[in-house]
Amino acid sequence: MKFLDQAKVFVQSGAGGPGCVSFRREKFIEFGGPDGGDGGRGGDIVLECVDGLNTLIDYRYAQHFKAERGHHGMGSDRTGGRGKDTVLRLPRGTQVLADDGETLLADLTTIGQRVVLLEGGDGGAGNVRYKSSTNRAPRRFGPGGPSQEMWIWLRLKLIADAGLIGLPNAGKSTFLAAVSRAKPKIADYPFTTLHPGLGVVRSDDGEFVLADIPGLIEGASDGAGLGTRFLGHVERCGALLHLIDGTQDDVVGAYKTVRAELKAYGHGLAQKKEIVALNKIDALTEDEIEAKRAALAKASRKTVHPISGVAGIGLPPVLRLLRKAADARREREEAAS
C-alpha cells in the first residue's frame, strides 16, 4: 500500500428535508384539518479514528464526501427520515485542517474517537405547525435547514514513541531493520527512504514504536531535499535518536546541520529529549571511534553512544533509553487524560 500523509477533500453535510402540506381527509370526519409532518434532519459529516490504518491513500482518488439529505415530511403527521451520516475513517494521528492549511479543526489521537465536523440541516416544519385559531388551514411549510460544506486538509502525523533523525545515509533504515521486524528499503545511496516507516521494537520486557524519518539536509527547512514534509511525523514522538554516520570526516558538522534544521522547523522538535549515537563504528578503528565520540560529546553536551546497526554493536543500551523515554511519555499522557 502506498504511503500518503496528506490529502485535500471536499465535505458537505445533508440539508434538512422540507416539511409537508397535507390535510386530513377521512369519511365521517367533517373538519379534518392540517396533518403535514416535519422534514427529517440532514446527515452529519463525522470523523472517526480507527485502528488498522497508517496512510491516507483512501482519500487520494475519492475526494468528495456528501451526507444524505433529510427526507420529506409526509401526511398523517409523519416526520421524514433522518439523512444518513457520512463517516470519514481516518488513521490515528490525523489532523484535520481548514482550507487555509493552518486552522486546526480536529486532532484524532485515540482509537474510537469521533468528531462531528459538519452538522446536517434541521428538518423543515410541516403545515400542522402553523395551525392556529385564526389560520385553520395553513398552507405554509418549512423548506429545511441548509447544508454546510467546506474543503479540508487531512494531514497524518504518525504517532510513534521515538523517532530516528539524521542526514541521508546515516544508517536509520538499517537501524530500524536491525531492532524490529520492519523491512525498510536499504541501499548505499542518499534518500533511499522516501516515506516514513514504523517498527515495533522489543527491549527487555517492554516494547515501543520507532519511526524512521527520511534524511534531512542543510536547507531542509526552506524546502531543500525532501524539505520538512515528513518532520511532522516526529512532532508526537517522546524522544529522538540522532544517528551520525561515523565514517564521514566532519561528524560535528553533520550533527549541527540536523540540529539547525530542527530549530528552524520549530514545533518543539529542538526541545525534545535527544539521544545521540555514533553509527557505523564497525568500519572505524578504536582511535577514530574515541576521537569522533569525544568531538560529538563536546558539541552536543550529551553522552554519545557508539553503535553499529549492521553489526549489532551497542544497541541494547540505546534501546533501553528509548523505551524509558517512551514509558515516560505514556505516563504523561495517562496523567493528562
C-alpha positions in Angstrom: 0.0 0.0 0.0 1.4 3.4 -1.0 2.1 5.8 1.9 0.2 9.1 1.7 0.3 11.5 4.6 -1.7 14.5 3.1 -4.9 14.9 1.2 -7.4 17.6 0.4 -11.1 16.6 0.3 -14.5 18.3 0.0 -17.1 17.6 2.6 -20.8 18.5 2.7 -23.4 17.7 5.3 -27.0 16.9 4.3 -29.7 19.6 4.0 -32.8 19.3 6.1 -35.9 17.8 4.4 -38.8 20.1 3.7 -42.0 19.9 5.7 -45.3 18.6 4.2 -48.5 20.4 3.3 -51.3 17.9 3.9 -54.9 17.9 5.1 -56.7 15.1 6.8 -59.5 13.7 4.6 -61.4 10.8 6.1 -65.0 9.7 5.9 -67.3 10.9 8.7 -64.7 13.5 9.8 -66.1 16.8 8.7 -63.2 19.1 9.7 -60.0 17.2 9.1 -57.5 20.0 9.4 -53.8 20.1 8.5 -51.7 17.0 9.2 -48.4 17.6 7.3 -45.4 16.2 9.1 -41.9 17.8 9.6 -39.0 17.0 7.3 -36.1 14.9 8.5 -32.7 16.2 9.7 -29.8 16.0 7.3 -26.9 13.7 7.8 -23.7 14.8 9.5 -20.1 14.6 8.4 -18.3 12.6 11.0 -14.6 11.9 11.5 -13.7 8.6 13.2 -10.3 7.4 14.3 -10.0 3.7 13.5 -7.3 1.0 14.0 -5.5 -0.7 11.2 -4.8 2.3 9.0 -1.5 4.1 8.6 -2.0 6.0 5.4 -4.5 8.4 3.8 -4.4 6.6 0.4 -8.2 6.1 0.6 -8.6 9.8 0.1 -6.3 10.1 -2.9 -8.9 9.1 -5.5 -12.2 9.7 -3.6 -12.2 13.4 -2.7 -15.9 14.4 -2.4 -17.9 13.3 0.5 -21.6 14.3 1.0 -24.0 13.2 3.7 -27.6 12.3 2.8 -30.3 14.9 2.7 -33.2 14.6 5.2 -36.3 13.0 3.8 -39.6 14.9 3.1 -42.3 15.1 5.7 -45.5 13.2 4.9 -49.2 13.3 5.7 -50.8 11.9 8.8 -48.3 13.8 10.9 -45.4 11.6 9.7 -41.9 13.0 10.1 -39.4 12.4 7.3 -36.5 10.1 7.9 -33.1 11.4 9.0 -30.4 11.5 6.4 -27.5 9.0 6.8 -24.3 10.4 8.2 -21.1 10.1 6.1 -18.2 8.8 8.2 -14.6 9.5 7.2 -12.5 6.7 8.7 -9.0 8.1 9.4 -5.8 6.6 10.9 -4.6 7.5 14.4 -2.6 10.8 14.4 -4.6 12.5 11.6 -5.1 16.3 11.9 -8.0 18.0 10.1 -7.2 21.5 8.9 -9.3 24.2 7.3 -8.8 25.2 3.7 -6.1 27.6 4.7 -4.0 24.7 5.8 -3.3 26.3 9.3 -6.6 26.3 11.3 -6.8 23.1 13.2 -10.4 21.7 13.3 -9.8 18.3 14.8 -6.9 16.1 16.0 -7.6 12.4 16.1 -5.2 10.7 18.6 -7.3 8.0 20.2 -8.8 4.9 18.6 -12.6 5.2 18.6 -12.6 9.0 18.8 -15.5 10.5 16.8 -15.8 14.2 15.9 -18.9 15.7 14.2 -17.2 18.1 11.7 -20.4 19.4 10.0 -23.9 19.1 11.3 -26.8 18.4 8.9 -29.6 21.0 8.4 -32.7 20.9 10.6 -35.9 19.5 9.1 -38.5 21.9 7.8 -41.8 22.3 9.7 -45.0 20.8 8.3 -48.1 22.8 7.9 -49.6 21.4 11.1 -47.0 23.6 12.9 -48.7 26.7 11.5 -52.2 25.9 12.6 -53.8 28.5 14.9 -57.2 29.8 15.9 -57.1 32.3 13.1 -55.5 30.1 10.5 -57.3 26.8 10.4 -56.0 25.6 7.1 -52.4 26.8 6.7 -50.6 26.0 3.5 -47.1 27.0 4.8 -44.2 24.7 5.3 -40.5 25.0 6.2 -38.0 24.3 3.4 -35.5 22.6 5.8 -32.2 23.9 7.0 -29.3 24.4 4.6 -26.3 22.1 4.4 -22.7 23.0 5.3 -19.8 22.5 3.1 -16.0 23.1 3.1 -12.7 22.0 1.8 -10.4 20.4 4.4 -6.9 19.2 4.6 -6.2 15.8 6.1 -2.6 15.6 7.4 -1.3 12.4 9.0 1.4 12.7 11.7 2.4 9.2 12.7 2.2 8.5 16.4 5.4 6.8 17.5 7.2 6.7 20.8 10.5 7.6 19.4 11.9 8.9 16.0 15.1 8.4 14.1 16.7 11.5 12.6 19.9 12.2 10.8 21.5 13.1 7.5 20.8 10.8 4.5 22.8 7.6 4.7 23.2 7.9 8.4 22.0 4.3 8.8 18.5 5.0 10.1 16.8 2.3 8.0 19.5 -0.2 8.8 19.0 0.5 12.5 15.2 0.1 12.2 15.6 -3.2 10.4 18.1 -4.4 13.0 15.9 -3.7 16.1 12.5 -4.5 14.7 10.7 -6.7 12.1 10.2 -3.7 9.8 11.8 -4.2 6.3 12.6 -0.7 5.0 14.4 -0.3 1.7 18.2 -0.2 2.3 20.8 1.0 -0.2 24.2 2.7 -0.4 22.9 6.0 -1.8 21.2 9.0 -0.2 17.5 9.4 0.1 16.8 5.7 0.0 13.9 6.3 2.4 11.3 8.4 0.7 8.4 7.7 3.2 8.3 7.3 7.0 8.4 3.8 8.3 7.3 2.3 11.6 8.6 -0.6 13.5 7.7 -2.2 16.9 10.9 -2.6 19.0 11.2 -5.0 21.9 13.5 -4.1 24.7 13.8 -6.3 27.7 10.3 -6.9 28.9 8.7 -3.9 27.1 8.1 -2.6 23.6 7.8 0.7 21.8 7.1 2.1 18.3 10.0 3.6 16.4 9.6 5.9 13.4 12.2 6.1 10.6 12.1 9.6 9.0 13.6 10.4 5.6 17.0 12.1 5.9 17.4 15.9 6.4 20.0 18.0 4.6 21.1 21.6 5.1 18.3 23.9 4.0 15.6 21.4 4.6 13.5 23.9 6.5 13.5 26.0 3.3 12.4 23.1 1.1 15.8 21.6 0.1 15.9 17.8 -0.4 12.7 16.4 0.9 12.2 19.5 2.9 10.2 19.4 6.1 7.5 17.3 4.5 7.9 14.4 7.0 9.2 16.2 10.1 5.6 16.5 11.3 5.7 12.8 12.0 8.2 13.2 14.8 6.3 16.0 16.5 4.4 13.5 18.6 7.5 11.4 19.5 8.6 11.2 23.1 12.3 11.1 22.2 14.6 11.4 19.1 17.5 9.1 18.3 20.0 11.2 16.4 22.2 9.0 14.2 25.5 10.3 12.9 27.5 8.4 10.2 30.8 7.7 11.8 32.6 7.1 8.5 32.3 10.8 7.4 35.1 13.2 8.3 33.0 16.0 9.9 30.7 14.3 12.4 30.2 17.5 14.4 29.1 19.4 11.2 26.6 16.6 10.5 25.2 16.9 14.0 24.9 20.7 13.9 23.3 20.6 10.4 20.4 18.5 11.6 20.0 20.4 14.9 19.8 23.7 12.9 17.0 22.3 10.8 15.1 21.1 13.8 15.3 24.6 15.3 14.3 26.2 12.1 11.3 23.9 11.7 10.1 24.7 15.3 7.0 23.0 16.8 9.1 22.0 19.8 11.3 19.4 18.0 14.6 21.0 19.2 13.4 20.7 22.8 12.6 17.0 22.7 14.7 14.5 24.5 17.6 13.6 22.2 19.8 10.5 22.3 23.0 10.9 20.2 24.6 7.8 18.6 27.8 7.5 16.5 26.8 4.9 14.0 28.8 2.5 11.7 31.7 2.0 14.2 32.3 -1.4 12.7 34.1 0.5 9.9 36.3 2.5 12.3 39.4 1.9 14.4 39.3 2.3 18.2 41.2 5.6 17.9 38.8 7.0 15.3 35.8 6.0 17.4 37.1 7.7 20.5 38.2 10.8 18.7 34.8 11.3 17.0 32.9 10.3 20.1 34.7 12.9 22.1 34.2 15.6 19.5 30.4 14.9 19.3 30.1 14.8 23.1 31.7 18.3 23.3 29.5 19.7 20.5 26.2 18.2 21.8 26.9 18.3 25.5 25.4 14.8 25.7 26.5 11.2 26.2 27.4 9.8 22.8 26.7 6.1 22.2 29.0 4.3 19.7 26.8 1.7 17.8 26.6 -0.3 14.6 23.3 -1.2 13.2 24.8 -3.7 10.8 26.9 -5.5 13.3 24.5 -5.1 16.2 27.1 -3.4 18.4 25.9 -1.2 21.3 22.2 -1.4 20.5 20.7 -2.7 23.8 21.7 0.4 26.0 20.3 2.8 23.3 17.0 0.8 23.1 16.7 0.9 26.9 17.0 4.7 26.9 14.4 4.9 24.1 12.0 2.6 26.0 12.4 4.6 29.2 11.5 7.8 27.3 8.5 6.0 25.7 7.3 4.8 29.1 7.6 8.3 30.5 5.6 9.7 27.6 2.8 7.2 28.1 2.6 8.1 31.8 2.3 11.8 31.0 -0.5 11.1 28.5 -2.3 8.9 31.0 -2.0 11.5 33.7 -3.2 14.2 31.3 -6.3 12.1 30.4 
